[in-house]
Amino acid sequence: MSAREPECVWPLDAELGEGPVWSARERALWFVDIKQKKIHRYDATTGDGRSWDAPAQPGFLAPLKDGSFIAGLQTGLHRFHPESGAFTYLYDVEPQRPGNRLNDGAVDPRGRLWFGSMDDAEAEATGCLYRLDSSGPRVMDTGYVITNGPTFSPDGKRLYHTDTLKKIVYAFDLDEDGAISNKRVFTVIEDGAGHPDGPCVDSEGCVWTGLFAGWSARRYAPTGELLETVRFPCANITKLAFGGPDLKTAYATTAWKGMSAEARIQQPLAGALFRFQVDVPGLPQYEVAHG
């Protein structure tokens, strides 16, 4: 366990808060509310929040060098322009699967965008892991109901990806050309502890994961050993991101999706944005090299 006390910094009541991304140049945290079709920005200096409407369910944001983002929407990949709030179409990822949507995503140390798709009904294993190449999205792995991640080791040689319904976090070898191999189980979340949601990695190569319905976030050693558990005042912890000037502030998105009316009364901070301090800094947020 851990004595760390997560602090609510924005009680915005997100139905499915996800995908936090730290912008060092803005000193701000960007994230999405998938089900409410919102993009949110939290200013860490002023504490102010701002929101934009998305034209379809947004699963993730990936920063570009010009300050815009690639947004993974149910309708495909778009460029999101914060200044105007406009979305520009880029790629239709799965036109043959209208029941799917894009979920989590991340940028690797070489600037490649990786992201997953999933069955929006959370029932069929129609989800895939993709890598965005200059010619468009490329399927890298298949057979997921709910994808989360991926995330990468500090040296960029290992990729972690989560099968949320199976409660498994996988590890892959990742080569310089972006090929993945040697898929293996990194850790399995035990029964009663919730489901592994979005993962991220710190500068020691340890993997943090939010636990949906698990009231906590966990830190695992690169060997898969559980090192630390941080408890929250709400059940659904979706994903962490490291921010602050020293990358020692962990921000966590949460959700009230699937909760009963009674549970929402008992968990008034479900859907809030939290933060807590860590001893080991995170890794810098990488930007997409092309998009």
N, C-alpha and C positions, 0 to 999 in steps of 0.2 A: 504494500500500500504506500501511499504518499501523503505527506502533510500539506501538499500544495492546495491552495484554495482558489478555484476558478472564480473570477469576478465577472459579473454581467456588465458589459459596456454598452449594449444596445438591445433593449427588450422589444425587438421589432416584431415578434410573433410570426416568424417564418413557418409556413406549413412544412416545407422541406428545404431548409437552408443547406447549402452545399458549396463545394469548390472554392474555398478561400484562397486568394492569391495576393501576396504582399507586393506592393509597389514601393521600392525604396526611394525613387525620385519624388514621389508624392507623399511619402510617409502615410500611406493609406492602404486599407485592406478592401479588396474587391471580392464579392461572392454572389451567389445566385439563390433565388427561391424557385425551385423547379416548378412546383405545382401552382404557385401564384403568378408565374411567368414574370418574375422581377429580376433585375440586376441591381445590386446594392453596393454602395461605397461608404466605408467608415473612415473618417479622417482621424488618425491617431493623435494628431496635435490638438485639434479643437474638440474632438468628441462628437462632431456633427455627422449625421448620416444623410445620404441622398440616394434616391431610387429612380430607376428607369423601367418602363414597360418593355417586355420582349414580345415579338410577334408569335412565338411558339415556346413550348417548354424549354428553358435553357439548362443544359447539364453542366457546362463548364465554361470558363474563360481562360484564354491563353494569351499573354501579352506579346505585342509586336513592338519593334524598336521605335516606332513613331508615336507611341502612346495609345494606339487603338488595340483592339483585341480580336482574336478569332474566338467566336462564340459557337459552341456546339449546341444547336437547337434540334428539336424533333424533326424539323424540316431540312436539316443538313448543317453544313458549316457556313457561317456568315462572318463578315467583318463588322464589328461593333465600333461605332464612332462615338465616344462619350460626349464630345462637344455638341453634337447635333442630336444624339440619341438615335441616329439612323443605323440600319442594318443593311449591308451589301452582300448579296448572295455570292457564295464561292463554289460549293460542291454539294450535290445531293448524294448522301452517303448510302442509303438503303431504300431506294424507291420501290423495291420489290417487297418490302416489309413495312407496310403502313402502320402496323401495330407496335413497331419498335420506336424507341427514341434514343438519343445520345445521352450518356450519363457522365461519368467522371473523365477527366483528362489531365495530362501533364506534359511538360516540355523537358526533354533530356539535356544533359550537359553540352551536346553538340547542336542544340537548337531544333531538334526534331520533335514534332507534336505527335503524341500518342493519346488515344482515347478509346472508350468502349461504347458499345451499344447494348440495349437490353429490351426485353419485352416490357412494355409499359404496364401490362396487366400482372407482371411478376409471376408468370406461370410457365412459359415455354422457354426452352434453351435455345433461343434464336439470337442471342447476343454474341458479339465478336469484339476482339481487340484489334484496333487499327493503328497504323502509322501513316502520317501524312507525308507523301513524297511530292516532288515538284510536279508530277503528273496527276496527283490526286490521292485519295485515301487507298491504302492497301491493307487487306486482311492479314493479320499476323497470328491469330489464334481464334478458336471457335468453341461453341458449346456452353455459353454462359446464360443464365437467366437474368442475374443482376451483376454487372461488372462494376468494379471500383478500382481506382488507381488509373494508370500505374504510378510507380515512383522508382527512383534510381539510387544506387549506391554512390558515394562521393566520387569514386573513380570512373563512374559511368559504365562499369563492366557487369553490373547485375541489375536486372529489372524485377520489380515485385508487382504482382497483380492479384486482385482479390476476386474470388467467387463467393459473393456474400451469402447466398442461400446454402451453399455447401459448408460455410463457415471456415473456408480455407484461404490462406494467403499463400500464393505460389511464388517461387523464385525462378528466374530464367538467367542464363548467360546471355549477355548482350555484347555483340562485337562492334568494331568501329564502323562497319557498313550498315548497322541497324538491324542485322539478323539476330533472332533469338533462338535459343536451343536449350537442351537439358532442363526441361520443365520439371520441377520437383516441389514437394510440399515444404513450405517454410515454417508455417505454424497452423494449427487447427484450434479454433476457439471452442472450449468445452461447453457442453450443454448447460443452459441456465445462465450463461455469461453474456448473452446477446449475440449479435451478428457483426462480423468485421465490416466496417464501412470504409471511408476514404483513408488511405495510408500516406505517410510522408516520412522522409529520412532526415536525420540530423547529421552534424559534421563528424560524428564518430561512427557513422554508418548504421546507427540503431534505427529501427523502424517503429514509428508511432502509428497507431490506428485508433480511430473512433469506433465505439461499439454501439450499434443501434439496438435499443432495448436493453442495454447493458450498464447504463448509468455511469459510464467511465470512458477514459482513453488509456491505452496501454503503450508501454515502450518495451520493445524486444531487442535483444542483442543480435548482431549479424548471424550468430549461431542458432537463433530461434529461442533462446532462453528469455523468459519473462523477467524484466528488470524492475518495472514500476507500474503502478496503477493510480491514476488520478480520478477521484470521484467527483461527480457533478450533481447538482440539485434537480436534474431532469434526466429522463431515461435515454433519449435518442441523440447520441453524439455522432455527428456525421463525418467531419473531417477537420484536421488541424493544418495550420500553416504558421511558419515562423516569421516574425516581424520585429519591428523596433530597430534602433540604430546598431545594436549588437546581435540581432537575430536571436535574442534570448526571451522574447515574448511569444508564447504559443497562443494563437487565436483558434477558437473552436466554433464551428457552426453546429446548430442543433435543429430539431424538428418536432412538430406535434402531429405529423402525419400518422394516421392509424390509431390515434388515442381516443378513448371515450370522452364524453363530456365530463364525467366525474374525474377521470385522470387529468384532464386539462385544468380543472379547478385545483387539484392537488399539486400540479406542477405548473405554476403560473409563469415560470421562466422557460418553459419548453418553446423552442423556436428562437431563443435569444442568441446573441453573439457574446461569447465569453473570451477571457484571456487569463493566462497564468504565466508565471515566470519559470524558466528552466535553467539548469546549470550548464548544459551543453548547447551551444548555439545550433541553429538550423543551417541549411544550405541556402545560398542566394537563389532567388527566383530567376530561372532562365527565360529568355525571350525566343520566340519562334524565328528561325532564320529565314523562312520563306512562307508566304501565305497570301 
